[in-house]
Amino acid sequence: MSKEIELNLSKLANGAIQEKLDGELKKLFENIHDPNTSPVAKRAITIKLEFKPDENRQVVSMTSDFSLKLAPVDGVNTTVLTGKDLNTGQIEAHELQSSVPGQTYMDPETGEPKTDIGEPIDVIEKEEAKQKQIIDLQEKRG
């Protein structure tokens, strides 16, 4: 016994609808396994089949559209310190590397002490030593 309506989605348009669905399923499962998305968020694939008959109602044009709803990528937070360089007047902004502004920390990769924005302490001390000018008060007395 044959069916009255014989439209197999896997075979329509020479398998193009099934091929498109397979591609959308691949994207959906990649999103599920993405560690930057929520593991429990719902995802969805919507297949829309649109039928447009001719004036005689005998020939029908069918169009398929797919829409994919994925879980969004989770946002990433960080803290930025900003201020104005008193010597140059330039605005500066740096990511806070330690947990508290003004606090030094030990770099876990190198083991060296760094400022709250990740600059090595020894580099800063060398720069400060160059800038310091010792004032000889005895010389000015004279």
NUBA-147602 format. One record per atom (N, C-alpha, C): residue in three letters; z, x, y; atom name. Coordinates in steps of 0.02 Angstrom, whole numbers, plus 50000, padded with zeros to 5 digits. Layout:
BEGIN
REC type    up  east north atom
REC  Ala     Z     X     Y   CA
...
# end
This chain:
BEGIN
REC type    up  east north atom
REC  Met 50000 50042 49941    N
REC  Met 50000 50000 50000   CA
REC  Met 50000 50044 50062    C
REC  Ser 49953 50034 50108    N
REC  Ser 49949 50074 50168   CA
REC  Ser 49989 50043 50224    C
REC  Lys 50010 50086 50270    N
REC  Lys 50048 50062 50328   CA
REC  Lys 49999 50030 50377    C
REC  Glu 50026 49983 50416    N
REC  Glu 49984 49952 50468   CA
REC  Glu 49975 50000 50527    C
REC  Ile 50028 50036 50544    N
REC  Ile 50024 50085 50598   CA
REC  Ile 50037 50153 50567    C
REC  Glu 49986 50195 50567    N
REC  Glu 49992 50260 50535   CA
REC  Glu 49983 50315 50587    C
REC  Leu 50037 50331 50621    N
REC  Leu 50038 50383 50671   CA
REC  Leu 50095 50432 50654    C
REC  Asn 50078 50485 50621    N
REC  Asn 50127 50536 50601   CA
REC  Asn 50132 50587 50658    C
REC  Leu 50190 50593 50689    N
REC  Leu 50198 50638 50746   CA
REC  Leu 50181 50710 50728    C
REC  Ser 50193 50730 50667    N
REC  Ser 50178 50799 50647   CA
REC  Ser 50103 50812 50643    C
REC  Lys 50063 50759 50637    N
REC  Lys 49991 50768 50630   CA
REC  Lys 49952 50748 50692    C
REC  Leu 49982 50712 50738    N
REC  Leu 49947 50690 50798   CA
REC  Leu 49924 50750 50839    C
REC  Ala 49867 50743 50871    N
REC  Ala 49837 50795 50914   CA
REC  Ala 49832 50862 50877    C
REC  Asn 49811 50857 50813    N
REC  Asn 49803 50916 50771   CA
REC  Asn 49868 50957 50766    C
REC  Gly 49925 50924 50766    N
REC  Gly 49989 50957 50759   CA
REC  Gly 50018 50985 50823    C
REC  Ala 49985 50972 50880    N
REC  Ala 50008 51001 50944   CA
REC  Ala 50075 50973 50965    C
REC  Ile 50089 50909 50950    N
REC  Ile 50153 50880 50970   CA
REC  Ile 50209 50913 50930    C
REC  Gln 50199 50923 50866    N
REC  Gln 50250 50956 50824   CA
REC  Gln 50259 51028 50847    C
REC  Glu 50205 51062 50865    N
REC  Glu 50209 51131 50888   CA
REC  Glu 50249 51135 50953    C
REC  Lys 50237 51088 50998    N
REC  Lys 50275 51087 51061   CA
REC  Lys 50349 51074 51047    C
REC  Leu 50364 51027 51001    N
REC  Leu 50433 51012 50983   CA
REC  Leu 50467 51074 50954    C
REC  Asp 50432 51110 50911    N
REC  Asp 50459 51171 50881   CA
REC  Asp 50477 51222 50935    C
REC  Gly 50433 51229 50985    N
REC  Gly 50447 51275 51040   CA
REC  Gly 50508 51255 51080    C
REC  Glu 50515 51190 51094    N
REC  Glu 50573 51166 51131   CA
REC  Glu 50637 51174 51091    C
REC  Leu 50633 51163 51025    N
REC  Leu 50692 51173 50982   CA
REC  Leu 50714 51246 50982    C
REC  Lys 50665 51292 50983    N
REC  Lys 50682 51363 50986   CA
REC  Lys 50720 51379 51050    C
REC  Lys 50697 51354 51107    N
REC  Lys 50732 51365 51171   CA
REC  Lys 50802 51335 51168    C
REC  Leu 50809 51276 51139    N
REC  Leu 50873 51242 51135   CA
REC  Leu 50923 51283 51094    C
REC  Phe 50902 51308 51037    N
REC  Phe 50948 51346 50995   CA
REC  Phe 50963 51415 51024    C
REC  Glu 50916 51444 51061    N
REC  Glu 50931 51507 51096   CA
REC  Glu 50985 51495 51148    C
REC  Asn 50981 51437 51182    N
REC  Asn 51032 51419 51232   CA
REC  Asn 51100 51409 51200    C
REC  Ile 51101 51378 51141    N
REC  Ile 51165 51367 51106   CA
REC  Ile 51197 51434 51089    C
REC  His 51158 51483 51069    N
REC  His 51185 51548 51049   CA
REC  His 51193 51597 51107    C
REC  Asp 51176 51577 51168    N
REC  Asp 51185 51619 51227   CA
REC  Asp 51259 51623 51244    C
REC  Pro 51290 51682 51243    N
REC  Pro 51362 51687 51258   CA
REC  Pro 51379 51671 51330    C
REC  Asn 51329 51666 51374    N
REC  Asn 51341 51650 51444   CA
REC  Asn 51339 51575 51459    C
REC  Thr 51334 51534 51407    N
REC  Thr 51335 51461 51416   CA
REC  Thr 51395 51432 51379    C
REC  Ser 51413 51371 51397    N
REC  Ser 51468 51337 51363   CA
REC  Ser 51449 51323 51291    C
REC  Pro 51494 51339 51244    N
REC  Pro 51477 51327 51174   CA
REC  Pro 51477 51253 51155    C
REC  Val 51511 51211 51193    N
REC  Val 51517 51141 51174   CA
REC  Val 51476 51093 51218    C
REC  Ala 51440 51120 51267    N
REC  Ala 51400 51077 51311   CA
REC  Ala 51343 51044 51272    C
REC  Lys 51328 50983 51290    N
REC  Lys 51273 50947 51257   CA
REC  Lys 51206 50972 51282    C
REC  Arg 51159 50976 51236    N
REC  Arg 51090 50993 51252   CA
REC  Arg 51047 50934 51227    C
REC  Ala 50987 50926 51256    N
REC  Ala 50946 50869 51236   CA
REC  Ala 50872 50886 51243    C
REC  Ile 50833 50858 51197    N
REC  Ile 50760 50859 51202   CA
REC  Ile 50738 50787 51204    C
REC  Thr 50699 50770 51255    N
REC  Thr 50673 50702 51261   CA
REC  Thr 50597 50705 51252    C
REC  Ile 50572 50664 51208    N
REC  Ile 50500 50659 51197   CA
REC  Ile 50477 50593 51225    C
REC  Lys 50431 50595 51271    N
REC  Lys 50404 50534 51301   CA
REC  Lys 50332 50527 51279    C
REC  Leu 50317 50471 51246    N
REC  Leu 50249 50456 51226   CA
REC  Leu 50224 50400 51270    C
REC  Glu 50169 50412 51304    N
REC  Glu 50142 50363 51351   CA
REC  Glu 50073 50340 51324    C
REC  Phe 50064 50274 51321    N
REC  Phe 50002 50245 51294   CA
REC  Phe 49965 50208 51349    C
REC  Lys 49899 50223 51356    N
REC  Lys 49858 50190 51406   CA
REC  Lys 49796 50161 51371    C
REC  Pro 49796 50094 51362    N
REC  Pro 49738 50063 51329   CA
REC  Pro 49680 50054 51377    C
REC  Asp 49619 50048 51348    N
REC  Asp 49561 50033 51389   CA
REC  Asp 49559 49957 51403    C
REC  Glu 49507 49936 51438    N
REC  Glu 49503 49865 51457   CA
REC  Glu 49495 49819 51397    C
REC  Asn 49466 49844 51344    N
REC  Asn 49456 49802 51284   CA
REC  Asn 49516 49805 51237    C
REC  Arg 49566 49846 51253    N
REC  Arg 49627 49853 51214   CA
REC  Arg 49614 49880 51144    C
REC  Gln 49561 49918 51137    N
REC  Gln 49545 49945 51071   CA
REC  Gln 49554 50021 51067    C
REC  Val 49543 50055 51122    N
REC  Val 49551 50127 51124   CA
REC  Val 49611 50142 51169    C
REC  Val 49657 50181 51141    N
REC  Val 49719 50196 51178   CA
REC  Val 49725 50271 51186    C
REC  Ser 49734 50293 51247    N
REC  Ser 49746 50363 51261   CA
REC  Ser 49822 50375 51258    C
REC  Met 49842 50425 51220    N
REC  Met 49913 50440 51214   CA
REC  Met 49929 50508 51243    C
REC  Thr 49980 50511 51285    N
REC  Thr 50002 50574 51315   CA
REC  Thr 50075 50586 51294    C
REC  Ser 50090 50647 51277    N
REC  Ser 50160 50664 51260   CA
REC  Ser 50188 50713 51311    C
REC  Asp 50249 50700 51331    N
REC  Asp 50285 50745 51376   CA
REC  Asp 50353 50761 51346    C
REC  Phe 50374 50822 51355    N
REC  Phe 50439 50844 51330   CA
REC  Phe 50482 50865 51389    C
REC  Ser 50545 50846 51387    N
REC  Ser 50592 50873 51437   CA
REC  Ser 50651 50901 51399    C
REC  Leu 50675 50957 51423    N
REC  Leu 50728 50994 51389   CA
REC  Leu 50787 51000 51436    C
REC  Lys 50846 50980 51413    N
REC  Lys 50907 50987 51453   CA
REC  Lys 50951 51037 51417    C
REC  Leu 50962 51094 51449    N
REC  Leu 51002 51147 51420   CA
REC  Leu 51069 51153 51455    C
REC  Ala 51116 51188 51425    N
REC  Ala 51180 51202 51458   CA
REC  Ala 51167 51255 51511    C
REC  Pro 51196 51247 51570    N
REC  Pro 51186 51297 51622   CA
REC  Pro 51222 51362 51606    C
REC  Val 51197 51416 51633    N
REC  Val 51229 51481 51625   CA
REC  Val 51293 51481 51666    C
REC  Asp 51348 51504 51636    N
REC  Asp 51412 51506 51671   CA
REC  Asp 51408 51553 51730    C
REC  Gly 51443 51535 51784    N
REC  Gly 51446 51577 51843   CA
REC  Gly 51491 51638 51831    C
REC  Val 51485 51688 51873    N
REC  Val 51525 51749 51869   CA
REC  Val 51560 51758 51936    C
REC  Asn 51625 51770 51934    N
REC  Asn 51664 51779 51995   CA
REC  Asn 51682 51852 52004    C
REC  Thr 51687 51873 52066    N
REC  Thr 51712 51939 52083   CA
REC  Thr 51743 51935 52152    C
REC  Thr 51777 51987 52174    N
REC  Thr 51808 51989 52240   CA
REC  Thr 51775 52044 52280    C
REC  Val 51757 52029 52342    N
REC  Val 51724 52077 52386   CA
REC  Val 51770 52089 52446    C
REC  Leu 51780 52154 52461    N
REC  Leu 51818 52173 52521   CA
REC  Leu 51768 52189 52576    C
REC  Thr 51781 52165 52635    N
REC  Thr 51735 52177 52691   CA
REC  Thr 51775 52195 52753    C
REC  Gly 51743 52233 52796    N
REC  Gly 51775 52253 52858   CA
REC  Gly 51726 52292 52900    C
REC  Lys 51751 52319 52956    N
REC  Lys 51709 52357 53001   CA
REC  Lys 51734 52429 53003    C
REC  Asp 51688 52476 52996    N
REC  Asp 51705 52547 53000   CA
REC  Asp 51722 52562 53073    C
REC  Leu 51783 52586 53085    N
REC  Leu 51806 52597 53154   CA
REC  Leu 51769 52655 53187    C
REC  Asn 51743 52701 53148    N
REC  Asn 51707 52758 53176   CA
REC  Asn 51635 52741 53196    C
REC  Thr 51601 52701 53154    N
REC  Thr 51530 52687 53165   CA
REC  Thr 51516 52617 53190    C
REC  Gly 51564 52572 53181    N
REC  Gly 51553 52502 53200   CA
REC  Gly 51513 52463 53149    C
REC  Gln 51494 52495 53094    N
REC  Gln 51454 52463 53041   CA
REC  Gln 51497 52415 53000    C
REC  Ile 51469 52358 52983    N
REC  Ile 51502 52311 52938   CA
REC  Ile 51493 52339 52867    C
REC  Glu 51547 52338 52828    N
REC  Glu 51545 52362 52759   CA
REC  Glu 51569 52308 52712    C
REC  Ala 51543 52309 52651    N
REC  Ala 51566 52264 52599   CA
REC  Ala 51561 52300 52532    C
REC  His 51616 52296 52493    N
REC  His 51619 52329 52428   CA
REC  His 51656 52283 52380    C
REC  Glu 51636 52286 52317    N
REC  Glu 51671 52247 52266   CA
REC  Glu 51740 52279 52253    C
REC  Leu 51791 52236 52248    N
REC  Leu 51858 52259 52232   CA
REC  Leu 51860 52280 52159    C
REC  Gln 51876 52342 52146    N
REC  Gln 51878 52368 52077   CA
REC  Gln 51948 52364 52047    C
REC  Ser 52000 52374 52089    N
REC  Ser 52068 52367 52064   CA
REC  Ser 52087 52294 52070    C
REC  Ser 52146 52277 52049    N
REC  Ser 52165 52206 52052   CA
REC  Ser 52196 52186 52118    C
REC  Val 52214 52235 52160    N
REC  Val 52247 52221 52224   CA
REC  Val 52214 52263 52278    C
REC  Pro 52197 52233 52336    N
REC  Pro 52168 52273 52391   CA
REC  Pro 52216 52330 52411    C
REC  Gly 52188 52390 52420    N
REC  Gly 52227 52447 52441   CA
REC  Gly 52259 52485 52383    C
REC  Gln 52255 52459 52323    N
REC  Gln 52286 52491 52265   CA
REC  Gln 52236 52537 52231    C
REC  Thr 52259 52598 52214    N
REC  Thr 52216 52642 52175   CA
REC  Thr 52224 52625 52101    C
REC  Tyr 52176 52647 52062    N
REC  Tyr 52179 52634 51990   CA
REC  Tyr 52146 52692 51953    C
REC  Met 52159 52695 51888    N
REC  Met 52129 52747 51846   CA
REC  Met 52065 52718 51816    C
REC  Asp 52009 52751 51827    N
REC  Asp 51946 52729 51798   CA
REC  Asp 51950 52734 51722    C
REC  Pro 51940 52679 51686    N
REC  Pro 51947 52681 51613   CA
REC  Pro 51894 52725 51578    C
REC  Glu 51838 52736 51611    N
REC  Glu 51785 52777 51580   CA
REC  Glu 51795 52852 51591    C
REC  Thr 51816 52870 51652    N
REC  Thr 51823 52942 51667   CA
REC  Thr 51895 52965 51669    C
REC  Gly 51942 52920 51678    N
REC  Gly 52013 52938 51682   CA
REC  Gly 52034 52964 51750    C
REC  Glu 51988 52965 51799    N
REC  Glu 52006 52991 51865   CA
REC  Glu 52029 52935 51911    C
REC  Pro 52074 52952 51958    N
REC  Pro 52098 52901 52005   CA
REC  Pro 52043 52882 52055    C
REC  Lys 52041 52817 52070    N
REC  Lys 51990 52792 52117   CA
REC  Lys 52023 52742 52165    C
REC  Thr 51989 52731 52222    N
REC  Thr 52013 52682 52270   CA
REC  Thr 52000 52612 52244    C
REC  Asp 52023 52563 52282    N
REC  Asp 52014 52494 52261   CA
REC  Asp 51941 52473 52258    C
REC  Ile 51896 52511 52289    N
REC  Ile 51825 52494 52286   CA
REC  Ile 51786 52542 52241    C
REC  Gly 51821 52584 52203    N
REC  Gly 51789 52626 52154   CA
REC  Gly 51768 52695 52176    C
REC  Glu 51788 52717 52236    N
REC  Glu 51771 52784 52259   CA
REC  Glu 51821 52834 52231    C
REC  Pro 51798 52892 52207    N
REC  Pro 51845 52942 52181   CA
REC  Pro 51891 52967 52237    C
REC  Ile 51956 52972 52221    N
REC  Ile 52006 52994 52270   CA
REC  Ile 51992 53064 52294    C
REC  Asp 51973 53110 52250    N
REC  Asp 51964 53180 52270   CA
REC  Asp 51907 53187 52320    C
REC  Val 51855 53147 52315    N
REC  Val 51800 53149 52362   CA
REC  Val 51824 53128 52432    C
REC  Ile 51864 53076 52434    N
REC  Ile 51890 53051 52498   CA
REC  Ile 51936 53103 52529    C
REC  Glu 51979 53134 52488    N
REC  Glu 52026 53184 52514   CA
REC  Glu 51988 53244 52543    C
REC  Lys 51933 53264 52510    N
REC  Lys 51893 53320 52536   CA
REC  Lys 51861 53302 52603    C
REC  Glu 51836 53240 52609    N
REC  Glu 51805 53218 52671   CA
REC  Glu 51857 53216 52727    C
REC  Glu 51916 53191 52711    N
REC  Glu 51969 53187 52762   CA
REC  Glu 51991 53257 52783    C
REC  Ala 51994 53304 52737    N
REC  Ala 52013 53373 52754   CA
REC  Ala 51963 53404 52802    C
REC  Lys 51899 53389 52793    N
REC  Lys 51847 53415 52838   CA
REC  Lys 51855 53386 52908    C
REC  Gln 51875 53322 52912    N
REC  Gln 51879 53288 52976   CA
REC  Gln 51942 53306 53015    C
REC  Lys 51995 53326 52979    N
REC  Lys 52058 53341 53012   CA
REC  Lys 52051 53406 53051    C
REC  Gln 52073 53403 53112    N
REC  Gln 52075 53463 53153   CA
REC  Gln 52148 53477 53169    C
REC  Ile 52170 53537 53152    N
REC  Ile 52239 53555 53164   CA
REC  Ile 52245 53574 53238    C
REC  Ile 52293 53544 53270    N
REC  Ile 52304 53557 53341   CA
REC  Ile 52358 53611 53345    C
REC  Asp 52340 53666 53376    N
REC  Asp 52388 53720 53385   CA
REC  Asp 52423 53709 53452    C
REC  Leu 52483 53683 53449    N
REC  Leu 52520 53668 53511   CA
REC  Leu 52541 53731 53547    C
REC  Gln 52552 53786 53512    N
REC  Gln 52571 53849 53543   CA
REC  Gln 52515 53875 53587    C
REC  Glu 52453 53866 53565    N
REC  Glu 52396 53890 53602   CA
REC  Glu 52388 53854 53668    C
REC  Lys 52403 53790 53668    N
REC  Lys 52394 53750 53729   CA
REC  Lys 52448 53764 53780    C
REC  Arg 52505 53792 53759    N
REC  Arg 52560 53807 53804   CA
REC  Arg 52542 53862 53853    C
REC  Gly 52511 53910 53829    N
REC  Gly 52500 53971 53858   CA
REC  Gly 52476 53994 53918    C
# end
